[in-house]
């Protein structure tokens, strides 16, 4: 049994994505390594390479923070962030200036169920706006100094901005989960692999902290289905209004999520089964980013509901992946609280945000900078003794 809990191998095809004029072309692995490994096997191999955080460095950071000129623990979550990052990087010398937001875009077939109030072309239009730097995720990423990359996985109408990278798995997006599986198992593998490759490229270019965002009508329904499948929670516990429901159509959306689970019967022990049956290309790619971050020992900041669904997938593939995740904000979506609770994570920000796109997670970046600065620059009691020898130790 593999880390992905896969009972079988998919046949023959292993995608390698190469950038050429902003198109990720799929090549046969047989031409590169004689077809000795399939997609699932290579993904599983990488997942197995994930190691725990450096507990010695983390403990050293905690001890260092206790010696800072302040009451112990008085900087709260900032201290925890600093210690966790020290454990991730294996050093107290944190250089996290380079940050990035990867936004994955795809349509979802569940839109066909008719509960959404927005026209379907909104996915394409918002993707174009994001690539132009005017979407919420782009604007907030820029405001905190983070790089942005927009990747099309299957947006209907093929967004044409030259700033968009195309890694199209299926041009029409996923299938309708209320009527059958979202995608094939091979396509689920492709979504994971695309996310892994995108993250690795960012890291190779110097990015040290990463987050993910998404664009795609219907993805709060797919996320609710994934979260329900992996946690055992009911559809009513995790299904919220999303961006496209009215009070009148919300009940229909909840019925759609319940039907998707009944029709597809996703196996919670098998990440690829859950992804392929009730997930989305965006969720798979975001999970791939999180797994790649853990493998490369980089922090990955978890955004809202869709990112939480991806995080659950990554954790199910290898529980050690969670050691590299930092929760950012509590989304206004109904399923966010139960999802974070199931992961034992408590996000520090409470802003009522529910846009996605990496908007909330990017807002954690300045706090991470502050945490790193405290660890590196804040004076210790030992410094006081050196600077003020006549006054140290202070007399009662």
C-alpha positions in Angstrom: 0.0 0.0 0.0 1.4 3.4 -0.9 1.3 6.7 1.0 -1.6 7.6 -1.3 -3.4 4.4 -0.3 -3.6 3.3 -3.9 -4.5 -0.3 -4.6 -3.4 -0.2 -8.2 -1.3 1.6 -10.7 -2.6 3.7 -13.5 -1.3 2.6 -16.9 1.6 3.9 -18.8 1.5 7.7 -18.8 3.6 10.1 -16.7 3.2 13.8 -17.3 6.1 16.2 -17.3 5.1 19.8 -17.7 7.4 22.1 -19.6 7.0 25.8 -20.1 7.0 26.9 -23.7 5.3 30.1 -24.6 3.4 29.8 -21.3 1.9 26.4 -22.2 2.7 23.4 -20.0 3.1 20.6 -22.6 2.6 17.0 -21.5 5.3 14.6 -22.6 5.4 10.8 -22.4 7.6 9.6 -19.5 8.6 6.6 -21.7 10.8 9.0 -23.7 12.6 10.1 -20.5 13.0 7.0 -18.3 11.8 4.2 -20.5 8.4 4.1 -18.7 9.7 2.5 -15.6 7.6 4.5 -13.2 4.0 5.7 -13.5 2.5 9.0 -12.2 1.2 7.5 -9.0 4.5 5.9 -8.2 6.6 9.0 -8.7 4.2 11.1 -6.6 4.2 8.4 -3.9 8.0 8.4 -3.9 8.1 12.2 -3.4 5.5 12.0 -0.6 7.7 9.4 1.2 10.6 11.8 1.1 8.8 14.2 3.5 10.7 14.3 6.9 9.7 15.8 10.2 10.6 19.3 11.2 14.0 19.8 12.9 12.9 19.4 16.5 16.3 20.5 17.8 16.2 23.8 15.9 12.7 24.3 17.1 13.6 23.7 20.7 16.6 26.0 20.4 14.3 28.7 19.0 11.8 28.3 21.9 14.6 28.6 24.4 15.9 31.7 22.6 12.5 33.3 22.7 12.2 32.7 26.4 15.4 34.7 26.9 14.1 37.8 25.0 13.4 40.9 27.1 9.8 40.2 27.7 7.6 38.1 29.9 7.7 34.5 28.7 5.1 33.8 26.1 3.9 37.4 25.9 4.2 37.6 22.1 1.7 34.8 21.8 1.3 33.3 18.4 4.3 35.2 17.0 6.5 33.1 19.2 4.9 29.9 17.9 5.3 31.0 14.3 9.0 31.8 14.9 9.7 28.4 16.5 7.8 26.4 13.9 9.7 28.2 11.1 13.0 27.5 12.8 12.0 23.8 12.9 11.0 23.9 9.2 14.2 25.5 8.0 16.4 23.8 10.6 18.0 27.2 11.6 17.2 30.3 13.7 18.6 32.4 10.9 15.3 32.8 9.0 15.4 34.5 5.5 11.8 34.5 4.4 11.7 37.7 2.4 10.8 35.9 -0.8 7.1 34.8 -0.8 4.7 33.5 -3.4 1.1 32.9 -4.2 0.2 30.2 -6.7 -3.4 30.5 -8.0 -5.0 27.5 -9.7 -8.0 28.1 -12.0 -10.6 25.6 -13.2 -14.2 25.2 -13.9 -16.3 22.6 -12.0 -19.0 20.5 -13.5 -21.2 20.7 -10.4 -22.1 24.2 -11.7 -24.6 22.4 -13.9 -26.8 21.7 -10.9 -28.1 25.3 -11.2 -27.7 26.6 -7.7 -25.1 29.3 -8.6 -26.2 32.9 -9.3 -23.2 33.9 -11.4 -22.8 33.1 -15.1 -20.3 30.4 -15.9 -17.9 32.7 -17.8 -17.1 34.4 -14.5 -14.3 31.8 -13.9 -12.6 32.9 -17.1 -13.1 36.6 -16.6 -11.8 36.5 -13.0 -8.8 34.4 -14.2 -8.0 37.1 -16.8 -8.4 39.9 -14.2 -6.1 38.0 -11.7 -3.4 37.6 -14.4 -3.7 41.4 -15.0 -2.9 42.0 -11.4 -6.4 43.4 -10.6 -8.0 40.4 -8.8 -8.2 40.3 -5.0 -5.5 37.7 -4.7 -3.2 39.6 -7.0 -3.7 43.0 -5.2 -3.2 41.6 -1.7 -0.2 39.6 -2.8 1.4 42.7 -4.3 0.6 44.7 -1.1 2.7 42.2 1.0 5.4 41.8 -1.6 4.5 38.3 -2.7 5.0 37.0 -6.2 1.9 35.8 -8.1 1.5 33.0 -10.6 -1.8 32.2 -12.3 -2.2 28.7 -13.7 -5.1 27.4 -15.8 -6.0 23.8 -15.2 -9.2 23.8 -17.2 -11.1 27.1 -17.5 -13.9 27.0 -20.1 -13.1 29.4 -22.9 -9.3 29.2 -22.5 -8.3 32.5 -20.9 -5.9 34.3 -23.2 -3.8 36.6 -21.1 -0.1 36.1 -21.8 0.5 36.1 -18.0 -1.4 32.9 -17.5 0.4 29.6 -17.6 -1.7 26.8 -19.1 -1.5 23.3 -17.6 -4.9 22.2 -18.9 -6.0 18.8 -17.7 -9.4 19.0 -19.3 -10.5 22.1 -21.3 -14.1 21.9 -20.0 -13.1 21.5 -16.4 -14.3 18.7 -14.1 -17.4 16.5 -14.4 -20.5 17.1 -12.3 -19.9 15.4 -9.0 -23.6 15.1 -8.3 -23.9 12.8 -11.3 -20.6 10.9 -11.3 -16.9 11.3 -10.7 -15.2 14.7 -11.1 -12.3 13.3 -13.0 -10.3 10.1 -13.7 -7.7 8.8 -11.3 -5.1 9.7 -13.8 -6.4 13.3 -14.0 -6.3 13.5 -10.2 -2.6 12.4 -10.4 -2.0 15.1 -13.0 -3.5 17.8 -10.7 -1.2 16.8 -7.8 1.8 16.7 -10.1 1.1 20.1 -11.6 0.9 21.6 -8.1 4.2 19.8 -7.1 6.0 21.1 -10.2 4.7 24.6 -9.8 5.8 24.8 -6.2 9.2 23.3 -7.0 9.7 25.9 -9.7 8.9 28.7 -7.2 11.4 27.2 -4.7 14.1 26.8 -7.3 13.6 30.5 -8.1 14.2 31.5 -4.5 10.7 31.6 -3.0 11.0 30.6 0.7 7.3 30.8 1.9 4.4 29.8 -0.3 0.6 29.9 -0.3 -2.1 28.9 -2.7 -5.3 30.4 -4.1 -7.9 29.3 -6.5 -10.6 30.5 -9.0 -13.5 28.4 -10.1 -17.3 28.5 -9.8 -18.5 25.6 -7.8 -15.4 24.9 -5.8 -16.9 25.5 -2.4 -19.3 22.6 -3.2 -16.4 20.3 -4.2 -14.4 21.4 -1.2 -17.3 20.6 1.1 -17.6 17.2 -0.4 -13.9 16.5 0.0 -13.9 17.7 3.6 -16.9 15.6 4.4 -15.4 12.6 2.7 -12.1 12.9 4.6 -13.4 13.8 8.0 -16.7 12.0 8.2 -18.6 15.2 8.9 -22.0 15.6 7.3 -22.8 17.9 4.4 -24.8 20.1 6.7 -21.7 20.6 8.8 -19.4 21.8 6.0 -21.5 23.3 3.3 -21.8 27.1 3.3 -23.2 29.8 1.0 -20.1 30.1 -1.1 -20.1 33.0 -3.6 -23.1 32.0 -5.6 -26.0 30.9 -3.3 -29.1 32.8 -2.3 -31.2 31.7 0.7 -33.4 29.9 -1.8 -30.7 28.0 -3.5 -28.6 27.1 -0.5 -30.7 24.1 0.4 -30.2 22.8 -3.2 -26.5 23.2 -2.8 -26.5 21.1 0.3 -28.5 18.4 -1.4 -26.0 18.4 -4.3 -23.1 17.8 -1.9 -25.0 15.0 -0.2 -25.8 13.4 -3.5 -22.2 13.7 -4.7 -21.1 11.6 -1.7 -23.9 9.1 -2.2 -23.3 8.7 -5.9 -19.6 8.4 -5.8 -18.9 6.8 -2.4 -15.3 8.2 -2.1 -12.9 6.1 0.0 -11.5 8.3 2.8 -8.4 6.0 3.0 -7.5 6.8 -0.6 -6.7 10.5 -1.4 -6.8 9.9 -5.1 -10.2 8.2 -4.9 -11.6 11.2 -3.0 -10.0 13.7 -5.3 -11.1 11.9 -8.5 -14.7 11.4 -7.3 -15.7 14.6 -5.6 -12.7 17.0 -5.8 -11.5 19.6 -8.3 -8.4 20.2 -10.3 -7.7 23.2 -8.1 -7.9 21.2 -4.9 -5.6 18.6 -6.3 -3.0 21.1 -7.4 -3.1 22.9 -4.1 -2.6 19.6 -2.3 0.4 19.0 -4.6 1.9 22.4 -3.6 1.5 21.6 0.1 3.2 18.2 -0.3 6.0 19.7 -2.3 6.5 22.4 0.3 6.8 19.7 3.0 9.3 17.8 0.9 11.4 20.9 0.3 11.2 22.0 3.9 9.3 25.3 3.2 6.4 26.8 5.1 3.1 26.7 3.3 0.3 29.0 4.5 -3.2 27.6 4.4 -5.9 30.0 3.2 -9.7 29.4 3.3 -12.1 26.5 2.6 -10.7 25.3 -0.7 -7.1 25.4 0.7 -8.3 23.5 3.8 -9.8 20.7 1.6 -6.4 20.5 -0.1 -4.6 20.5 3.2 -6.7 17.6 4.4 -5.8 15.7 1.2 -2.1 16.4 1.7 -2.2 15.3 5.4 -4.1 12.1 4.5 -1.3 11.4 1.9 1.4 11.9 4.6 0.6 13.2 8.1 4.0 14.8 8.3 2.9 17.4 5.7 1.0 19.1 8.4 4.2 20.0 10.2 5.0 22.5 7.4 1.5 24.1 7.3 0.7 27.4 9.0 -3.0 28.3 9.3 -3.8 31.9 8.4 -7.4 33.0 8.9 -10.8 31.6 9.9 -12.9 31.8 6.7 -16.5 33.0 6.9 -17.4 29.8 5.1 -19.4 27.3 7.3 -17.0 24.4 6.8 -13.9 26.3 7.8 -14.2 25.9 11.6 -14.9 22.1 11.5 -12.1 21.6 8.9 -9.5 23.4 11.0 -10.7 21.6 14.1 -10.3 18.2 12.4 -6.7 19.2 11.6 -6.0 20.6 15.1 -5.2 24.0 13.7 -6.2 27.4 15.1 -5.7 30.2 12.6 -4.7 33.5 14.3 -6.7 35.9 12.0 -10.4 36.4 12.3 -11.4 38.8 9.5 -14.7 37.2 8.2 -13.0 36.8 4.7 -14.3 34.1 2.3 -13.0 35.1 -1.1 -10.2 32.5 -1.5 -7.5 33.3 -4.0 -4.9 33.3 -1.3 -6.2 36.6 0.0 -6.4 35.7 3.7 -3.2 33.6 3.7 -1.2 36.5 2.1 -2.2 38.6 5.1 -0.2 36.2 7.4 3.0 37.0 5.6 3.7 40.3 7.5 3.2 38.4 10.8 5.7 35.8 9.7 8.2 38.6 9.0 7.5 40.1 12.4 8.0 36.6 14.0 11.3 36.2 12.2 12.5 39.6 13.3 11.7 39.0 16.9 13.7 35.8 16.8 16.7 37.4 15.1 16.8 41.0 16.4 15.0 41.4 19.7 17.3 41.8 22.7 17.8 39.1 25.3 18.4 39.4 29.0 22.0 38.4 28.2 22.3 41.5 26.0 21.1 43.6 28.9 24.0 42.3 31.0 26.5 43.1 28.3 25.1 46.6 27.6 24.4 47.7 31.1 27.0 45.8 33.3 26.6 48.3 36.2 22.9 47.8 36.3 22.8 44.0 35.8 21.5 42.1 37.5 19.0 44.6 38.7 18.8 45.1 42.5 15.6 44.5 44.3 
